[in-house]
């Protein structure tokens, strides 16, 4: 049963109203499949190399419908999935029950209330595709950092504004780019606050978080001229994404940037 707490950030995006769209418009598409495959590859390698595959205490902050939470729980880890959307957590709960997963706990609360929840510290903290929906982004990263054990790892993925700018230039949306990627009315699944990498890097430096690994997520997919190839030749596309997405310049032009971070002691 999900515990319920009051929300404290009404200006941040809550997906209770469109939770169903994620299954069809994000997770069920080629872009969602690439994102999930890249994150699983990165996390699998991390678990094997850094943690020697031992059971971990994991927090998935803003983990939505729980794709990665369920995956990690099935590997034998103790996972807490926290999300501001009760509807997203309901989907995660149904999936956990269908797969007989008992090592997953659900908490209905925003990331900003983590300190009040007194959940302790974690070996691994996930925060994927969340920062771009939050107004106080630097504060959110600080909160996540405090959830880490001294030798813990933060898995942080954010919507890359430089890649958004590049993609819109490729599309020929020159006015949109000239206007700073601002529109009068946001599309439902279009991130509110895309992040500049240099800003994120400066916050991480202040918090003494060292980058162990940087991966671009969807380095090629979003720039395809023939968009039908994303589905028709998905396996070839995914193989090339996985091959090149840690090498520059591709790592810096992925639609999302995935960082694995460790406190620098």
Backbone as CSV, one residue per row, in Angstrom:
resi,resn,N_x,N_y,N_z,CA_x,CA_y,CA_z,C_x,C_y,C_z
1,UNK,0.853,-1.195,0.000,0.000,0.000,0.000,0.891,1.247,0.000
2,UNK,0.599,2.197,-0.887,1.393,3.415,-0.962,1.024,4.353,0.177
3,UNK,2.060,4.896,0.831,1.838,5.917,1.846,1.589,7.236,1.138
4,UNK,0.753,8.079,1.689,0.418,9.327,1.023,0.814,10.506,1.889
5,UNK,1.497,11.462,1.259,1.921,12.677,1.944,1.446,13.874,1.126
6,UNK,1.326,15.003,1.761,0.900,16.205,1.060,2.019,16.698,0.159
7,UNK,1.643,17.319,-0.974,2.634,17.898,-1.872,2.930,19.315,-1.430
8,UNK,4.189,19.772,-1.703,4.584,21.098,-1.238,5.140,21.962,-2.352
9,UNK,5.042,21.512,-3.592,5.591,22.291,-4.696,4.584,22.365,-5.827
10,UNK,3.536,23.176,-5.677,2.458,23.212,-6.664,2.883,23.695,-8.031
11,UNK,4.031,24.362,-8.140,4.470,24.845,-9.445,5.246,23.789,-10.223
12,UNK,5.624,22.695,-9.566,6.285,21.607,-10.271,5.237,20.780,-11.010
13,UNK,5.686,20.014,-12.010,4.754,19.235,-12.832,4.388,17.927,-12.147
14,UNK,3.093,17.660,-12.093,2.567,16.410,-11.552,1.807,15.718,-12.679
15,UNK,2.078,14.425,-12.919,1.508,13.737,-14.066,0.278,12.912,-13.734
16,UNK,-0.400,13.254,-12.635,-1.617,12.519,-12.292,-2.645,12.595,-13.421
17,UNK,-2.691,13.719,-14.118,-3.723,13.923,-15.130,-3.452,13.175,-16.423
18,UNK,-2.185,12.812,-16.681,-1.864,12.171,-17.954,-1.001,10.919,-17.761
19,UNK,-1.146,10.258,-16.630,-0.312,9.081,-16.359,-0.439,8.040,-17.458
20,UNK,-1.644,7.874,-17.996,-1.853,6.873,-19.042,-1.101,7.159,-20.317
21,UNK,-0.846,8.441,-20.599,-0.149,8.798,-21.831,1.280,8.279,-21.849
22,UNK,1.903,8.169,-20.677,3.296,7.741,-20.634,3.460,6.335,-21.206
23,UNK,2.512,5.465,-20.930,2.617,4.098,-21.418,2.630,4.060,-22.934
24,UNK,1.806,4.908,-23.574,1.685,4.898,-25.028,2.639,5.862,-25.719
25,UNK,2.823,7.054,-25.147,3.582,8.107,-25.825,5.045,8.173,-25.436
26,UNK,5.429,7.525,-24.347,6.829,7.549,-23.912,7.370,6.127,-23.822
27,UNK,6.899,5.358,-22.859,7.481,4.054,-22.582,7.271,3.054,-23.707
28,UNK,6.165,3.173,-24.429,5.873,2.193,-25.465,6.433,2.515,-26.829
29,UNK,7.220,3.576,-26.947,7.753,4.010,-28.228,9.232,3.649,-28.361
30,UNK,9.766,3.834,-29.565,11.187,3.562,-29.791,12.063,4.430,-28.894
31,UNK,11.672,5.682,-28.675,12.502,6.550,-27.831,12.495,6.067,-26.378
32,UNK,11.345,5.591,-25.915,11.283,5.070,-24.558,12.054,3.769,-24.403
33,UNK,11.992,2.930,-25.419,12.717,1.659,-25.374,14.226,1.888,-25.368
34,UNK,14.692,2.873,-26.149,16.125,3.197,-26.149,16.535,3.714,-24.781
35,UNK,15.751,4.613,-24.226,16.069,5.174,-22.913,16.187,4.084,-21.862
36,UNK,15.231,3.167,-21.845,15.251,2.099,-20.852,16.446,1.172,-21.064
37,UNK,16.747,0.860,-22.320,17.871,-0.034,-22.609,19.204,0.589,-22.203
38,UNK,19.363,1.872,-22.462,20.607,2.554,-22.103,20.783,2.597,-20.589
39,UNK,19.721,2.938,-19.871,19.809,3.012,-18.416,20.090,1.639,-17.805
40,UNK,19.448,0.606,-18.317,19.695,-0.737,-17.789,21.135,-1.160,-18.049
41,UNK,21.662,-0.850,-19.229,23.061,-1.182,-19.528,24.001,-0.486,-18.553
42,UNK,23.776,0.825,-18.348,24.631,1.598,-17.446,24.541,1.075,-16.013
43,UNK,23.329,0.777,-15.560,23.142,0.320,-14.182,23.664,-1.099,-13.978
44,UNK,23.467,-1.952,-14.963,23.995,-3.322,-14.862,25.509,-3.298,-14.680
45,UNK,26.182,-2.481,-15.466,27.636,-2.388,-15.367,28.055,-1.795,-14.023
46,UNK,27.300,-0.799,-13.555,27.592,-0.191,-12.258,27.454,-1.217,-11.137
47,UNK,26.363,-1.965,-11.134,26.125,-2.948,-10.086,27.230,-3.998,-10.057
48,UNK,27.683,-4.392,-11.223,28.709,-5.424,-11.310,30.093,-4.900,-10.911
49,UNK,30.436,-3.696,-11.402,31.790,-3.185,-11.204,31.978,-2.468,-9.866
50,UNK,30.982,-1.702,-9.444,31.146,-0.886,-8.236,30.638,-1.590,-6.981
51,UNK,29.557,-2.322,-7.103,28.936,-2.948,-5.936,29.130,-4.468,-5.901
52,UNK,29.818,-5.006,-6.890,30.087,-6.443,-6.943,28.793,-7.253,-6.840
53,UNK,27.716,-6.672,-7.390,26.406,-7.334,-7.479,25.802,-7.709,-6.124
54,UNK,26.226,-7.057,-5.040,25.642,-7.357,-3.726,24.281,-6.677,-3.589
55,UNK,23.391,-7.172,-2.711,22.081,-6.543,-2.506,22.235,-5.114,-1.983
56,UNK,21.456,-4.202,-2.536,21.577,-2.786,-2.200,20.262,-2.225,-1.683
57,UNK,20.371,-1.093,-1.011,19.210,-0.281,-0.639,19.150,0.857,-1.656
58,UNK,18.045,0.924,-2.399,17.947,1.827,-3.557,16.730,2.732,-3.419
59,UNK,16.909,3.996,-3.761,15.812,4.967,-3.858,15.634,5.365,-5.311
60,UNK,14.415,5.248,-5.814,14.072,5.714,-7.160,13.176,6.934,-6.995
61,UNK,13.778,8.116,-7.047,13.060,9.374,-6.795,12.406,9.873,-8.081
62,UNK,11.079,9.918,-8.076,10.357,10.313,-9.277,10.336,9.204,-10.301
63,UNK,10.297,7.960,-9.832,10.417,6.802,-10.716,9.159,6.418,-11.478
64,UNK,8.086,7.185,-11.325,6.897,6.991,-12.139,6.291,5.608,-12.038
65,UNK,6.132,4.958,-13.182,5.468,3.658,-13.258,6.382,2.503,-12.863
66,UNK,7.630,2.821,-12.509,8.487,1.843,-11.865,9.233,0.869,-12.745
67,UNK,9.461,1.208,-14.012,10.186,0.272,-14.882,11.515,-0.154,-14.273
68,UNK,12.320,0.822,-13.854,13.635,0.490,-13.303,13.538,-0.017,-11.870
69,UNK,12.601,0.497,-11.100,12.402,-0.003,-9.735,12.067,-1.488,-9.741
70,UNK,11.163,-1.879,-10.618,10.769,-3.278,-10.720,11.937,-4.136,-11.188
71,UNK,12.678,-3.635,-12.144,13.843,-4.361,-12.668,14.866,-4.606,-11.559
72,UNK,15.163,-3.572,-10.783,16.163,-3.688,-9.724,15.655,-4.546,-8.562
73,UNK,14.373,-4.431,-8.260,13.803,-5.265,-7.193,13.863,-6.741,-7.572
74,UNK,13.629,-7.041,-8.837,13.696,-8.434,-9.288,15.119,-8.984,-9.233
75,UNK,16.108,-8.087,-9.229,17.504,-8.516,-9.095,17.877,-8.788,-7.640
76,UNK,16.940,-8.516,-6.721,17.179,-8.819,-5.317,17.498,-7.628,-4.437
77,UNK,17.314,-6.416,-4.959,17.605,-5.220,-4.184,16.349,-4.718,-3.471
78,UNK,16.564,-4.015,-2.359,15.462,-3.369,-1.632,15.261,-1.984,-2.230
79,UNK,14.100,-1.747,-2.826,13.868,-0.521,-3.589,12.690,0.258,-3.008
80,UNK,12.889,1.555,-2.842,11.801,2.471,-2.499,11.529,3.343,-3.724
81,UNK,10.317,3.282,-4.212,9.884,4.094,-5.347,9.051,5.252,-4.816
82,UNK,9.543,6.461,-5.014,8.856,7.665,-4.566,8.406,8.462,-5.776
83,UNK,7.154,8.875,-5.791,6.652,9.698,-6.890,5.507,10.568,-6.405
84,UNK,5.393,11.753,-6.986,4.348,12.693,-6.602,2.990,12.293,-7.185
85,UNK,2.979,11.421,-8.188,1.745,11.030,-8.857,1.202,9.711,-8.312
86,UNK,0.045,9.765,-7.686,-0.589,8.557,-7.165,-0.981,7.615,-8.294
87,UNK,-1.364,8.176,-9.448,-1.756,7.346,-10.579,-0.568,6.570,-11.138
88,UNK,0.593,7.213,-11.183,1.797,6.515,-11.646,2.125,5.359,-10.692
89,UNK,2.044,5.614,-9.402,2.349,4.579,-8.416,1.343,3.435,-8.465
90,UNK,0.100,3.745,-8.804,-0.905,2.686,-8.919,-0.534,1.711,-10.033
91,UNK,0.003,2.242,-11.122,0.450,1.394,-12.230,1.628,0.536,-11.775
92,UNK,2.573,1.155,-11.051,3.728,0.416,-10.537,3.283,-0.692,-9.586
93,UNK,2.313,-0.396,-8.747,1.801,-1.383,-7.782,1.183,-2.582,-8.508
94,UNK,0.393,-2.310,-9.538,-0.219,-3.393,-10.314,0.849,-4.280,-10.940
95,UNK,1.877,-3.659,-11.474,2.945,-4.421,-12.128,3.728,-5.251,-11.114
96,UNK,3.976,-4.666,-9.943,4.708,-5.397,-8.903,3.914,-6.613,-8.445
97,UNK,2.617,-6.450,-8.272,1.770,-7.558,-7.836,1.700,-8.639,-8.908
98,UNK,1.635,-8.228,-10.175,1.566,-9.197,-11.267,2.836,-10.030,-11.367
99,UNK,3.948,-9.441,-10.936,5.243,-10.136,-11.024,5.697,-10.682,-9.666
100,UNK,4.798,-10.621,-8.666,5.079,-11.161,-7.324,6.348,-10.568,-6.725
101,UNK,6.495,-9.257,-6.871,7.657,-8.557,-6.317,7.298,-8.011,-4.947
102,UNK,8.049,-8.412,-3.924,7.750,-7.996,-2.554,8.773,-7.013,-1.985
103,UNK,9.891,-6.799,-2.681,10.962,-5.940,-2.152,10.874,-4.510,-2.671
104,UNK,9.674,-4.107,-3.122,9.444,-2.752,-3.613,8.442,-2.055,-2.713
105,UNK,8.825,-0.868,-2.184,7.933,-0.038,-1.371,7.574,1.216,-2.156
106,UNK,6.331,1.662,-2.025,5.844,2.833,-2.755,5.516,3.958,-1.785
107,UNK,5.966,5.168,-2.133,5.649,6.346,-1.323,5.166,7.460,-2.245
108,UNK,3.981,7.977,-1.966,3.385,9.058,-2.746,3.764,10.397,-2.122
109,UNK,4.814,11.002,-2.647,5.311,12.271,-2.124,6.268,12.884,-3.140
110,UNK,6.453,14.205,-3.089,7.417,14.847,-3.974,8.843,14.675,-3.480
111,UNK,9.760,14.795,-4.380,11.180,14.702,-4.046,11.560,15.671,-2.933
112,UNK,10.950,16.846,-2.924,11.307,17.888,-1.954,11.025,17.491,-0.510
113,UNK,10.214,16.452,-0.283,9.876,16.041,1.078,10.724,14.875,1.583
114,UNK,11.768,14.530,0.847,12.599,13.394,1.239,13.177,13.551,2.647
115,UNK,13.648,14.744,2.982,14.240,14.948,4.310,13.213,14.692,5.414
116,UNK,11.964,15.125,5.200,10.916,14.946,6.208,10.515,13.485,6.376
117,UNK,10.729,12.693,5.340,10.301,11.294,5.396,11.248,10.413,6.205
118,UNK,12.466,10.895,6.449,13.439,10.158,7.269,13.634,8.724,6.777
119,UNK,13.938,8.596,5.538,14.124,7.279,4.939,15.541,6.751,5.112
120,UNK,16.423,7.564,5.645,17.810,7.143,5.783,18.591,7.349,4.506
121,UNK,19.754,6.715,4.420,20.610,6.876,3.256,20.638,5.590,2.428
122,UNK,21.067,5.746,1.186,20.958,4.667,0.215,22.289,4.402,-0.476
123,UNK,22.449,3.149,-0.895,23.617,2.779,-1.690,23.535,3.396,-3.084
124,UNK,22.322,3.452,-3.614,22.098,3.947,-4.977,20.822,4.768,-4.999
125,UNK,20.925,5.984,-5.557,19.769,6.867,-5.715,19.580,7.136,-7.198
126,UNK,18.380,6.860,-7.697,18.043,7.133,-9.091,17.172,8.379,-9.159
127,UNK,17.466,9.233,-10.134,16.589,10.376,-10.430,16.668,10.605,-11.934
128,UNK,15.703,10.055,-12.636,15.733,10.030,-14.097,14.571,10.820,-14.689
129,UNK,14.892,11.801,-15.532,13.868,12.600,-16.219,12.907,13.257,-15.235
130,UNK,13.475,13.811,-14.171,12.685,14.479,-13.137,13.050,15.958,-13.032
131,UNK,14.327,16.275,-13.061,14.771,17.655,-12.836,14.121,18.648,-13.793
132,UNK,13.887,18.233,-15.031,13.327,19.160,-16.030,11.884,19.537,-15.749
133,UNK,11.264,18.899,-14.775,9.894,19.219,-14.385,9.837,19.978,-13.058
134,UNK,11.007,20.283,-12.483,11.095,20.920,-11.172,11.624,22.346,-11.317
135,UNK,11.064,23.251,-10.553,11.499,24.653,-10.613,12.840,24.829,-9.910
136,UNK,12.954,24.354,-8.669,14.187,24.521,-7.891,15.099,23.314,-8.127
137,UNK,15.772,23.327,-9.250,16.533,22.152,-9.674,17.789,21.928,-8.838
138,UNK,18.517,22.980,-8.560,19.737,22.839,-7.761,19.402,22.316,-6.360
139,UNK,18.317,22.804,-5.789,17.880,22.326,-4.475,17.559,20.843,-4.526
140,UNK,16.938,20.415,-5.610,16.598,18.999,-5.754,17.851,18.125,-5.774
141,UNK,18.880,18.569,-6.488,20.129,17.797,-6.539,20.773,17.738,-5.151
142,UNK,20.706,18.837,-4.414,21.251,18.870,-3.054,20.528,17.873,-2.157
143,UNK,19.208,17.810,-2.289,18.411,16.855,-1.497,18.806,15.425,-1.834
144,UNK,18.965,15.136,-3.107,19.349,13.789,-3.532,20.727,13.410,-2.997
145,UNK,21.629,14.365,-3.018,22.990,14.114,-2.527,22.978,13.717,-1.054
146,UNK,22.103,14.335,-0.272,22.013,14.038,1.155,21.452,12.646,1.423
147,UNK,20.821,12.046,0.418,20.273,10.698,0.570,21.313,9.611,0.343
148,UNK,22.505,9.992,-0.119,23.534,9.015,-0.444,24.340,8.604,0.777
149,UNK,24.657,7.335,0.860,25.664,6.884,1.805,27.019,7.455,1.368
150,UNK,28.000,7.506,2.270,29.306,8.063,1.895,29.915,7.425,0.655
151,UNK,29.654,6.149,0.436,30.184,5.467,-0.744,29.076,5.166,-1.754
152,UNK,27.958,5.902,-1.650,26.824,5.678,-2.538,27.017,6.294,-3.909
153,UNK,26.098,5.975,-4.812,26.137,6.460,-6.189,24.801,7.122,-6.522
154,UNK,24.878,8.273,-7.195,23.694,8.951,-7.708,23.626,8.745,-9.218
155,UNK,22.522,8.172,-9.676,22.258,8.003,-11.098,21.297,9.108,-11.512
156,UNK,21.814,10.103,-12.229,21.056,11.314,-12.556,20.912,11.439,-14.065
157,UNK,19.691,11.514,-14.546,19.446,11.728,-15.971,18.548,12.948,-16.138
158,UNK,18.978,13.870,-17.012,18.204,15.095,-17.211,18.064,15.422,-18.701
159,UNK,17.033,16.198,-19.010,16.739,16.620,-20.376,17.738,17.704,-20.778
160,UNK,18.487,17.425,-21.835,19.626,18.232,-22.261,19.176,19.382,-23.167
161,UNK,19.278,20.594,-22.677,18.814,21.750,-23.443,19.634,21.969,-24.711
162,UNK,20.921,21.661,-24.672,21.748,21.807,-25.873,21.261,20.879,-26.975
163,UNK,20.891,19.661,-26.611,20.365,18.719,-27.593,19.003,19.168,-28.105
164,UNK,18.194,19.737,-27.227,16.898,20.270,-27.650,17.100,21.396,-28.662
165,UNK,18.082,22.235,-28.418,18.394,23.336,-29.328,18.863,22.805,-30.684
166,UNK,19.762,21.821,-30.643,20.287,21.242,-31.870,19.186,20.574,-32.686
167,UNK,18.350,19.788,-32.022,17.280,19.098,-32.729,16.343,20.085,-33.407
168,UNK,16.027,21.180,-32.738,15.120,22.163,-33.334,15.766,22.926,-34.476
169,UNK,17.067,23.076,-34.449,17.757,23.647,-35.608,17.684,22.685,-36.785
170,UNK,17.872,21.394,-36.517,17.769,20.389,-37.572,16.363,20.388,-38.169
171,UNK,15.350,20.573,-37.314,13.967,20.609,-37.785,13.633,21.909,-38.520
172,UNK,14.497,22.924,-38.387,14.238,24.220,-39.010,13.372,25.140,-38.183
173,UNK,13.275,24.899,-36.883,12.461,25.741,-35.999,13.292,26.933,-35.507
174,UNK,13.679,27.780,-36.444,14.610,28.862,-36.126,14.011,29.885,-35.160
175,UNK,12.728,30.219,-35.326,12.094,31.193,-34.436,12.055,30.673,-32.998
176,UNK,11.769,29.390,-32.868,11.703,28.763,-31.552,13.065,28.824,-30.865
177,UNK,14.121,28.527,-31.611,15.467,28.585,-31.054,15.834,30.031,-30.703
178,UNK,15.516,30.970,-31.595,15.818,32.386,-31.339,15.108,32.897,-30.100
179,UNK,13.951,32.294,-29.807,13.157,32.702,-28.643,13.592,31.975,-27.373
180,UNK,14.764,31.354,-27.419,15.269,30.675,-26.232,14.535,29.402,-25.893
181,UNK,13.905,28.759,-26.916,13.146,27.510,-26.728,11.949,27.719,-25.806
182,UNK,11.413,28.916,-25.820,10.253,29.236,-24.993,9.006,29.326,-25.860
183,UNK,7.905,28.790,-25.353,6.620,28.903,-26.026,5.591,29.403,-25.023
184,UNK,4.511,29.977,-25.545,3.487,30.535,-24.658,2.766,29.437,-23.878
185,UNK,2.565,28.288,-24.504,1.838,27.193,-23.851,2.595,25.901,-24.064
186,UNK,2.965,25.253,-22.966,3.742,24.025,-23.039,2.873,22.847,-23.485
187,UNK,3.462,21.999,-24.321,2.814,20.748,-24.689,2.862,19.815,-23.483
188,UNK,1.871,18.940,-23.333,1.743,18.118,-22.138,2.983,17.363,-21.725
189,UNK,3.696,16.745,-22.670,4.858,15.943,-22.339,6.167,16.632,-22.713
190,UNK,6.110,17.927,-22.975,7.317,18.691,-23.271,7.876,19.253,-21.965
191,UNK,9.123,18.887,-21.592,9.677,19.309,-20.296,9.636,20.819,-20.078
192,UNK,9.274,21.212,-18.867,9.141,22.630,-18.532,10.480,23.344,-18.410
193,UNK,11.478,22.643,-17.856,12.742,23.287,-17.497,13.938,22.463,-17.989
194,UNK,14.198,22.414,-19.313,15.384,21.688,-19.786,16.646,22.296,-19.188
195,UNK,17.682,21.485,-19.018,18.865,21.936,-18.283,20.080,22.122,-19.186
196,UNK,20.822,23.181,-18.912,22.111,23.403,-19.555,23.159,22.587,-18.796
197,UNK,23.953,21.833,-19.519,24.924,20.950,-18.876,25.908,21.698,-17.997
198,UNK,26.309,22.911,-18.422,27.274,23.653,-17.612,26.701,24.052,-16.259
199,UNK,25.390,24.289,-16.205,24.760,24.600,-14.926,24.766,23.373,-14.012
200,UNK,24.401,22.232,-14.583,24.406,20.994,-13.796,25.814,20.696,-13.301
201,UNK,26.796,20.840,-14.174,28.184,20.555,-13.790,28.643,21.444,-12.639
202,UNK,28.215,22.697,-12.639,28.617,23.610,-11.562,27.977,23.210,-10.233
203,UNK,26.721,22.750,-10.269,26.067,22.290,-9.037,26.779,21.054,-8.499
204,UNK,27.123,20.148,-9.375,27.786,18.921,-8.951,29.150,19.209,-8.352
205,UNK,29.858,20.174,-8.924,31.167,20.556,-8.387,31.027,21.132,-6.985
206,UNK,30.008,21.968,-6.768,29.765,22.550,-5.447,29.463,21.465,-4.412
207,UNK,28.796,20.421,-4.844,28.424,19.331,-3.939,29.506,18.263,-3.832
208,UNK,30.608,18.477,-4.535,31.735,17.518,-4.532,31.293,16.140,-5.013
209,UNK,30.491,16.137,-6.071,30.071,14.895,-6.700,30.914,14.688,-7.957
210,UNK,31.592,13.576,-8.000,32.509,13.269,-9.100,31.807,12.366,-10.120
211,UNK,31.986,12.674,-11.398,31.364,11.891,-12.461,32.168,10.631,-12.747
212,UNK,31.523,9.490,-12.563,32.133,8.208,-12.900,31.885,7.844,-14.356
213,UNK,30.726,8.254,-14.855,30.349,7.869,-16.211,29.342,8.873,-16.770
214,UNK,29.511,9.223,-18.030,28.571,10.105,-18.733,28.106,9.401,-19.995
215,UNK,26.793,9.347,-20.167,26.195,8.689,-21.327,25.164,9.611,-21.958
216,UNK,25.163,9.685,-23.260,24.088,10.367,-23.969,22.967,9.379,-24.233
217,UNK,21.749,9.818,-24.044,20.582,8.960,-24.261,19.813,9.500,-25.468
218,UNK,19.703,8.691,-26.495,19.140,9.072,-27.792,20.047,10.095,-28.477
219,UNK,21.243,9.648,-28.798,22.217,10.488,-29.498,21.918,10.591,-30.989
220,UNK,21.248,9.582,-31.540,20.958,9.533,-32.973,19.461,9.536,-33.272
221,UNK,18.708,8.857,-32.427,17.277,8.655,-32.660,16.548,9.954,-33.004
222,UNK,16.785,10.999,-32.247,15.994,12.224,-32.400,16.431,13.086,-33.573
223,UNK,17.492,12.662,-34.256,17.981,13.440,-35.398,17.729,12.725,-36.729
224,UNK,17.027,11.604,-36.697,16.759,10.855,-37.922,15.897,11.671,-38.882
225,UNK,16.328,11.733,-40.131,15.505,12.400,-41.151,14.329,11.514,-41.548
226,UNK,14.577,10.216,-41.621,13.513,9.261,-41.928,13.078,8.619,-40.611
227,UNK,12.106,9.233,-39.975,11.727,8.821,-38.615,11.178,7.405,-38.561
228,UNK,10.667,6.902,-39.686,10.130,5.528,-39.701,11.214,4.483,-39.419
229,UNK,12.484,4.838,-39.646,13.570,3.891,-39.426,13.761,3.589,-37.936
230,UNK,13.278,4.468,-37.078,13.390,4.220,-35.639,12.646,2.945,-35.245
231,UNK,11.562,2.655,-35.941,10.805,1.430,-35.679,11.222,0.296,-36.617
232,UNK,11.402,0.625,-37.879,11.688,-0.406,-38.872,13.074,-1.025,-38.699
233,UNK,14.042,-0.231,-38.214,15.395,-0.728,-38.014,15.842,-0.481,-36.568
234,UNK,14.933,-0.774,-35.641,15.182,-0.450,-34.241,16.422,-1.142,-33.697
235,UNK,16.590,-2.403,-33.980,17.716,-3.155,-33.411,19.059,-2.570,-33.848
236,UNK,19.144,-2.204,-35.134,20.392,-1.598,-35.620,20.633,-0.243,-34.967
237,UNK,19.556,0.533,-34.829,19.668,1.849,-34.209,20.107,1.728,-32.756
238,UNK,19.491,0.833,-32.007,19.845,0.651,-30.608,21.299,0.210,-30.468
239,UNK,21.743,-0.689,-31.322,23.125,-1.166,-31.255,24.108,-0.014,-31.441
240,UNK,23.802,0.896,-32.358,24.692,2.034,-32.594,24.614,3.054,-31.472
241,UNK,23.421,3.250,-30.914,23.289,4.133,-29.748,24.188,3.623,-28.615
242,UNK,24.102,2.325,-28.325,24.882,1.743,-27.229,26.383,1.757,-27.524
243,UNK,26.742,1.682,-28.780,28.158,1.658,-29.152,28.824,3.023,-28.972
244,UNK,28.093,4.090,-29.337,28.731,5.407,-29.406,28.324,6.384,-28.299
245,UNK,27.328,6.042,-27.474,26.746,7.083,-26.622,27.577,7.478,-25.406
246,UNK,28.758,6.885,-25.225,29.662,7.346,-24.174,30.848,8.109,-24.755
247,UNK,30.934,8.152,-26.068,32.038,8.837,-26.738,31.594,10.224,-27.177
248,UNK,32.506,11.187,-27.057,32.203,12.519,-27.553,32.416,12.565,-29.066
249,UNK,31.647,13.419,-29.773,30.698,14.413,-29.246,29.315,13.856,-28.942
250,UNK,29.109,12.559,-29.186,27.763,12.003,-29.090,27.215,12.041,-27.670
251,UNK,28.073,11.818,-26.682,27.609,11.809,-25.294,26.994,13.143,-24.892
252,UNK,27.416,14.219,-25.545,26.925,15.558,-25.179,25.766,16.037,-26.029
253,UNK,25.354,15.244,-27.029,24.214,15.669,-27.853,23.032,14.711,-27.724
254,UNK,23.102,13.793,-26.767,21.950,12.950,-26.499,20.802,13.801,-25.977
255,UNK,19.579,13.398,-26.287,18.421,14.184,-25.833,18.389,14.256,-24.308
256,UNK,18.875,13.193,-23.667,19.067,13.185,-22.221,20.533,12.917,-21.929
257,UNK,20.984,13.389,-20.785,22.327,13.102,-20.308,22.203,12.260,-19.044
258,UNK,22.871,11.108,-19.035,22.863,10.236,-17.866,24.232,10.266,-17.219
259,UNK,24.255,10.640,-15.928,25.497,10.710,-15.166,25.446,9.747,-13.991
260,UNK,26.544,9.045,-13.764,26.727,8.263,-12.553,27.738,9.014,-11.695
261,UNK,27.304,9.375,-10.477,28.050,10.319,-9.646,28.364,9.730,-8.276
262,UNK,29.529,10.066,-7.775,29.984,9.544,-6.493,30.531,10.685,-5.633
263,UNK,30.200,10.728,-4.334,30.785,11.755,-3.463,32.318,11.678,-3.502
264,UNK,32.942,12.817,-3.713,34.394,12.884,-3.831,34.984,13.150,-2.446
265,UNK,35.445,12.108,-1.814,35.917,12.219,-0.429,37.439,12.243,-0.375
